[in-house]
């Protein structure tokens, strides 16, 4: 039976945010891709909780790489959005 707990909520929110972020990253428009990277950055909150509770330290150690890639993607797509406005 499904029980409502913080762990289950973190798993569900992590998966839903990851699917939405992936969907937005496949867009042709840079603004949509930018929002996808923003969702991936926000998605790291439940991910960190899940990895700490599950004691998956080796995956947690790779999290800075994913954060860096998300920030770079966000910055690059933001620059493209701003340059397309002018």
C-alpha positions as CSV (number, residue, x, y, z in Angstrom):
1,X,0.0,0.0,0.0
2,X,1.2,3.5,-0.8
3,X,1.9,5.6,2.3
4,X,2.4,9.3,2.2
5,X,5.9,10.2,3.5
6,X,8.5,12.8,2.8
7,X,10.6,10.2,1.0
8,X,7.8,9.1,-1.3
9,X,6.9,12.8,-2.0
10,X,10.5,13.5,-2.8
11,X,10.6,10.6,-5.2
12,X,7.4,11.5,-7.0
13,X,8.3,15.2,-7.3
14,X,11.8,14.4,-8.5
15,X,10.5,12.1,-11.3
16,X,7.8,14.6,-12.3
17,X,10.2,17.5,-12.4
18,X,12.7,15.5,-14.3
19,X,10.1,14.5,-17.0
20,X,9.0,18.1,-17.4
21,X,12.6,19.3,-17.6
22,X,13.5,16.8,-20.2
23,X,10.4,17.6,-22.2
24,X,11.3,21.3,-22.2
25,X,14.9,20.6,-23.1
26,X,13.8,19.0,-26.3
27,X,12.2,22.2,-27.5
28,X,13.5,24.2,-30.4
29,X,13.0,27.5,-28.6
30,X,15.8,28.6,-26.4
31,X,13.4,30.1,-23.9
32,X,11.8,26.7,-23.3
33,X,15.2,25.1,-22.9
34,X,16.1,27.8,-20.4
35,X,13.0,26.8,-18.3
36,X,14.0,23.2,-18.6
37,X,17.4,23.9,-17.1
38,X,15.7,26.0,-14.3
39,X,13.5,23.0,-13.5
40,X,16.6,20.8,-13.4
41,X,18.2,23.1,-10.9
42,X,15.0,23.1,-8.8
43,X,14.8,19.3,-9.2
44,X,18.1,19.0,-7.3
45,X,16.4,19.8,-4.0
46,X,14.5,16.5,-3.7
47,X,17.4,14.7,-5.3
48,X,19.8,15.8,-2.6
49,X,17.3,14.7,0.1
50,X,16.8,11.3,-1.6
51,X,20.5,10.7,-2.0
52,X,21.3,11.6,1.6
53,X,18.5,9.5,3.1
54,X,19.4,6.6,0.8
55,X,23.1,7.1,1.7
56,X,24.1,7.1,-2.0
57,X,27.2,9.2,-1.5
58,X,28.9,8.3,-4.7
59,X,25.9,9.6,-6.7
60,X,25.8,12.7,-4.5
61,X,29.4,13.3,-5.3
62,X,28.5,13.8,-9.0
63,X,25.8,16.3,-8.2
64,X,28.1,19.3,-8.6
65,X,28.8,18.3,-12.2
66,X,25.0,18.2,-12.9
67,X,24.5,21.5,-11.2
68,X,27.3,23.0,-13.3
69,X,25.9,21.7,-16.5
70,X,22.4,23.0,-15.6
71,X,23.8,26.4,-14.8
72,X,25.8,26.6,-18.0
73,X,22.8,25.5,-20.0
74,X,20.6,28.1,-18.2
75,X,23.2,30.9,-18.9
76,X,23.7,29.9,-22.5
77,X,20.0,29.8,-23.3
78,X,19.4,33.0,-21.4
79,X,22.0,34.7,-23.5
80,X,20.3,33.4,-26.7
81,X,16.9,34.6,-25.5
82,X,18.3,38.1,-24.7
83,X,20.1,38.3,-28.1
84,X,17.0,37.2,-30.0
85,X,15.0,40.1,-28.4
86,X,17.2,42.8,-30.0
